[in-house]
Amino acid sequence: MRNIFVNEQDIFNINKLVFFLAKRDIKELTASALRKFTNKNKVDLLILLGNSIPYTGELAAEIYENGLANKLMIVGGIGHSTDHLRDNIINHPKYSHLIVEDRTESEILQDLICDYLGEEFNRDIILEKNSTNCGSNAREALKMCDIHELDPEMVMLIQDPTMQLRTNASFEKEWANKNVKFINFAPFTPLVKKDNRSFNFINNNIIGLWTHERFLSLVLGEIPRLYDDKHGYGPLGKGYIAHLDIPGDVMEAYNALTNKFKDILNLRVI
């Protein structure tokens, strides 16, 4: 793993991108916060999207256990985060006993949730095992709603925080014909701080965080995907997501970091 050297301006720019990508529509996971945003104490459906961080499964379990969602769906087959999730489970102090070989992201996270809450919760979980990327997550989740005869009006999305904004845009596009309100809650905001010549995560107590190199490649790789032009994922490009406006200060931060870390950007995982 290479050393990544940063200055205070780099830290500011990284955190600018993180705040933009880690979308949160409510400040806290409480009935009162939901009521202010939706006029209801709970959502109809909580969807946990497959990712590499075990904590997201624990958070989804707590949301469901605390009665903030009527139904729980986990979405995710085999994708670019699968091996990272498997490694994080294998090396986790609480979940290393779980079987990860030949298991999809949704199956692994289902096992984690049942281990966290109790096996009896297994019957309550709707599992989707075919999706391989952000766009197919939204499509396959919609198919599962049809299969299970669900017609939710309010859906909460939980995803890797670096992908929370794009996930919402994917669902907005794929579910455009549904009368659904999406509530985003990035499980945490991975802000960074200067640490000698490099950086560290402020909330570094979360197990399974990315290496510095992978984190920067994910954050820097997200911005061009959000473009609404022939090169991006928006309606004027590949059409994977709904239109998004990228603020000028976010683009300034992205351009500054890209100019400095071109080698990291080239290593991003798609």
N, C-alpha and C positions, 0 to 999 in steps of 0.2 A: 504494500500500500504506500503510495507516494505521499510526501509531505505537501500540504497545501497551505501556502503562506498568504495571509490576508492583512489588510490594514483596517482602520476604523471605518473608512468610507465603504469598503467591501462589506463589512458587517451591516452597515446601514442599508446598503443595496440588497443584500440577501434577505434581511428581515422585511424590506419593502415588498419583495416578491412573495415571501411566505405569507404575509398578511393578506395579500391579494388572492393567493391560491387556496388557503385554508379557510374556506367560506363557512361562516357561522351566522345563521339567521336569528338565533336566540343566544342570550348571554350565558344561560345555565340550563341544566336539564331538570326543570321542575315543572309541576303542573301550572303554577302561576305564570312562569315564563312562556309556556305554551299558550296559555289562555290569552295573554297579551298579544301574541302573534296570530293566533288562529281562532280565538273565542271558544276553544275547547280545551279540556284538561289532558287529553291524550290524542295520539294520532291513530289512524285506522291501521296503518301498516308501517313497521320499521324494517328497512332493508339494509342489511350489512353487506357491503361489497367486498369480495375477496381481495386481500392485500397481504403484506408480509409481517404486519405488526400484531402480535398476540393481544396486546392491550385493547385493540378495537373490538375483539370478541368479548372481553371482560366488560367493556363499556356497554355493548349491546345487551349483554346479559343483565346488567344492572337496570338499564332502561326498561326492559321487559319485566323484570322482577318487581320493579317499583310501580308497575301499572301505568306507564306512560305510553304504551302501545298495545293495541288489541291483538295484533298478529306480528310474527317475526319471520322474515324471509332472509336466507343467506344465499348470495348469488356468487358463483365463481367456479370455473373449471380449472384448466391448466393454462397458466399464462406466464408472463415474465417475472412475476413475484413468487411463483409457486416454490421454487427451490429455496428462495430466501425465507419464506414462511416455514418450510420444513426444517431448515437449519435452526431457525429461531426457536422452534418447538423442541427440537432435539437438545438444544443447549439451555432450555428454560428451567429454572429451579423448581417450578411447580408442575410443568406439563411434559417433562421429558419422557414420561411413561406412555404418552399417547402415540398411537401408530400413525406414521406419516407416509410411509412408502406406498406408492401407487394411489395416493389419496388426493382428491382435488382440494382446492383452497376452501370451498364451502364445506366439504366433509371434515376437514381438519378443524375449521372454526366451529362447526357443529359439535364435534367431540370436546373442544375446549369449553364451550358454553355449558354443555351437559356436565362436564367435570366441575365447572365453577358453580353451577346452580343445583345440580342433581339430575340423575338420569331420567327422572320422570318428565323433565322438560323436553325431552327428545320428541315426544309426540306432538308438541306444539310448533315445531320448527318446519317451515316450508323450505325445501332444499332445491336449488338449481345448480346443475353440475356441468353444463355445456358451454357456458360463455367463456371467451378467451381474452376479451379486451373491454375497454370502457363502453364502446358503442354496443357490443353484443350483450353486455351486462344489462343495459336498459331494455333491449329488445327481448331478451330471454326472461327478464323479470316480468314484463308485460304478458308474455305467454303463460307464465306460471299463474298470474292473476286470473287469466281466462280459464285455465285448467281447474283452478280451485274456486272458481266462481266468486272472485273477489272484485269489488268495485270501489276501491278506496277513494275517499275525497281528500285525505291528508296523508302524505307519505313522508317519513323521515329517512334521510339518507346518511349513512355512516361509511366513510371511506378513508383510506390513507390521506392525510391532510394535504399532501402535495398534489393530489388528484381530485380533491373535493369539488372545486369549481368546475372542472371539466366534466366530472360525473353529473353534476346538476344540469349542465348544458346538454349532455347526452340524453338525460331523461326528459328534459324539456322538449327536445326534438322528437324522440321516439314516442313519447306519450302525448303528443300535441293534440290528438283527437279526444283525449280524456279530460274530464273536468277535475283535475287534480292540482292540489297545492303542495309543493315540495318544501320541506323544512330541512335545511342543511345544518349539520352540527359536526364540523371537523373534530375528531376525537381529542386533539390537542393542537396547539400552534407551535411548530418546531422552530422557535426563535433561537438565534445563536448569539454568542458573546465571544469577545476576543480572549484567547487563551495562549499566552506567550506570542509566538509568531503565527499561530494558526487560530482555530476557533473550536468551540465546544457548544453543545446544546444546553440551553438554560434549563430545560426540564429533562435532564439526562438520567433521571431515575426510571424512565420508561424502558423496559427490556426489549431489545430487538431493533433499536434505532439503526439507521443506515450508517455505513461508513461515510466519512466526509466526502469522498470521491463520488459515491453513488448518490448521496444527497444532492450535491451540486448538479450532477448530471440530470437528476429527476426534475429539480426546480428549473434549471435553465432549459431543459427540453420541453417543459410544459408551455412556455410562452408562445413559441412559433406554432404549436398545435392549435392554439386559441385564435389564430388569425382568421379573419373572414376575407380571404383573398384566394387566389388560385393555389397558393402554397399551403394554406391552412385547412383546418377541419370544419370551418364554418360553412354556411349555405352557399357562398360564392366559390368555395373550394371543393373539398371532398364530401361535404354535407353530412358529417358525422355528428355535428353539434348544432345547437341553436346559436344565433348571433350573439357575440359578446363584444362589449366595448372594453378596450384596454386603455386605462388612463395614461396620460403622458408621462407622469412621474414614474409609473411602473415600467414603461418602455425605456426611459432614461436609465433606470437601475439595471434593466436587463441588458441594454447595449453596453454599459460600462463593464458589467461582469463578463459578458460574452467576449469583449475585446481582450480582457485579461486572462480568461480561462478557456480559450478556444480548444485546447487539447481535451479538457473535461467535457465540453459540449459534444465533441466528436465521439465520446465514449457513452453517450446517453443510451439507455435501453428503450426501445420502442415497443 
